[in-house]
Amino acid sequence: MKLVVGLGNPGAEYERTRHNAGWLVVDALARRHAPGAIARSRFNAATLDASFAGEKALLMKPLTFMNRSGQSVGEAVRFFKLEPAEDVLVLVDDVALPVGHVRVRGSGGTGGHNGLADIDRVLGGASYPRVRIGVGAVPRLMNQADWVLSRFMSEEKADVEQGVSLAADAVECCLARGVTAAMNEFNKRLAEEPPPEHPNELKQKTNTHTAPDAGPNGPETTR
């Protein structure tokens, strides 16, 4: 059993926001591997049973808000007796990558992302693979909290679709051939392709300002 977790915030106001890029990839995987399936409420998350090359997997979208993502992950890991380094794969938005790009990691830091930080806390470490989905650098005149909770612009539609499709491909590669093979195949693409121009020409270095969390009952709004 593999656990594939897409990070995001629940609620219509957060649909298709940059912070919910992980949910978009889970939706794409569901269309490929569980067409017509109805999501079930388990582990404080929306879940779908799927199959990847004959191996069972649980697609998960935690419904606890971003900064409590670890609760759902921890419950599923304990229930299925999973080994995070081998059986868990987390899909997460990343402001350090241009829209349309992905990066696979076998482990690593949170990069300031509170969803990953909470998963680290619950699992007792960061030794689990993740697929990072580019959502674009924070514009110079905008704070990071507002940026990640904003929706993708119409000009980014093609790049968003490319990124979601690439991330879904990367997940399939991780599950079928292993994380190292996925890193070798997908991580090189960022170096080979120049980053696209920012649609509103405000692309600047990432603003490192972060806003405080909304707390356990509200959305995580920094990263």
ChimeraX attribute file (.defattr): number of C-alpha atoms within 10 A of each C-alpha:
attribute: neighborCount
match mode: 1-to-1
recipient: residues
	/A:1	15
	/A:2	22
	/A:3	24
	/A:4	26
	/A:5	27
	/A:6	25
	/A:7	28
	/A:8	31
	/A:9	28
	/A:10	20
	/A:11	10
	/A:12	7
	/A:13	11
	/A:14	17
	/A:15	18
	/A:16	17
	/A:17	20
	/A:18	28
	/A:19	30
	/A:20	26
	/A:21	29
	/A:22	30
	/A:23	28
	/A:24	26
	/A:25	26
	/A:26	25
	/A:27	20
	/A:28	19
	/A:29	23
	/A:30	22
	/A:31	12
	/A:32	14
	/A:33	18
	/A:34	18
	/A:35	11
	/A:36	9
	/A:37	12
	/A:38	12
	/A:39	16
	/A:40	12
	/A:41	14
	/A:42	16
	/A:43	20
	/A:44	17
	/A:45	22
	/A:46	17
	/A:47	22
	/A:48	23
	/A:49	17
	/A:50	21
	/A:51	17
	/A:52	17
	/A:53	9
	/A:54	8
	/A:55	11
	/A:56	13
	/A:57	19
	/A:58	17
	/A:59	27
	/A:60	30
	/A:61	33
	/A:62	27
	/A:63	21
	/A:64	21
	/A:65	22
	/A:66	28
	/A:67	28
	/A:68	25
	/A:69	29
	/A:70	22
	/A:71	20
	/A:72	22
	/A:73	27
	/A:74	19
	/A:75	15
	/A:76	20
	/A:77	18
	/A:78	11
	/A:79	10
	/A:80	12
	/A:81	11
	/A:82	16
	/A:83	15
	/A:84	19
	/A:85	13
	/A:86	17
	/A:87	18
	/A:88	23
	/A:89	26
	/A:90	23
	/A:91	29
	/A:92	28
	/A:93	27
	/A:94	27
	/A:95	24
	/A:96	16
	/A:97	18
	/A:98	23
	/A:99	29
	/A:100	24
	/A:101	26
	/A:102	30
	/A:103	22
	/A:104	26
	/A:105	19
	/A:106	19
	/A:107	15
	/A:108	14
	/A:109	13
	/A:110	15
	/A:111	12
	/A:112	13
	/A:113	20
	/A:114	20
	/A:115	25
	/A:116	26
	/A:117	21
	/A:118	21
	/A:119	23
	/A:120	20
	/A:121	14
	/A:122	18
	/A:123	19
	/A:124	9
	/A:125	15
	/A:126	20
	/A:127	18
	/A:128	20
	/A:129	21
	/A:130	25
	/A:131	29
	/A:132	24
	/A:133	30
	/A:134	25
	/A:135	30
	/A:136	26
	/A:137	22
	/A:138	23
	/A:139	18
	/A:140	13
	/A:141	10
	/A:142	13
	/A:143	17
	/A:144	23
	/A:145	20
	/A:146	15
	/A:147	23
	/A:148	25
	/A:149	22
	/A:150	17
	/A:151	17
	/A:152	19
	/A:153	11
	/A:154	9
	/A:155	11
	/A:156	17
	/A:157	13
	/A:158	11
	/A:159	18
	/A:160	24
	/A:161	16
	/A:162	16
	/A:163	24
	/A:164	26
	/A:165	19
	/A:166	19
	/A:167	31
	/A:168	24
	/A:169	16
	/A:170	25
	/A:171	26
	/A:172	16
	/A:173	19
	/A:174	21
	/A:175	20
	/A:176	15
	/A:177	11
	/A:178	15
	/A:179	22
	/A:180	13
	/A:181	14
	/A:182	23
	/A:183	19
	/A:184	11
	/A:185	14
	/A:186	19
	/A:187	16
	/A:188	12
	/A:189	13
	/A:190	15
	/A:191	8
	/A:192	8
	/A:193	9
	/A:194	9
	/A:195	14
	/A:196	13
	/A:197	11
	/A:198	16
	/A:199	11
	/A:200	9
	/A:201	8
	/A:202	14
	/A:203	17
	/A:204	13
	/A:205	12
	/A:206	16
	/A:207	17
	/A:208	11
	/A:209	11
	/A:210	14
	/A:211	14
	/A:212	9
	/A:213	17
	/A:214	13
	/A:215	12
	/A:216	12
	/A:217	11
	/A:218	15
	/A:219	20
	/A:220	25
	/A:221	24
	/A:222	25
	/A:223	27
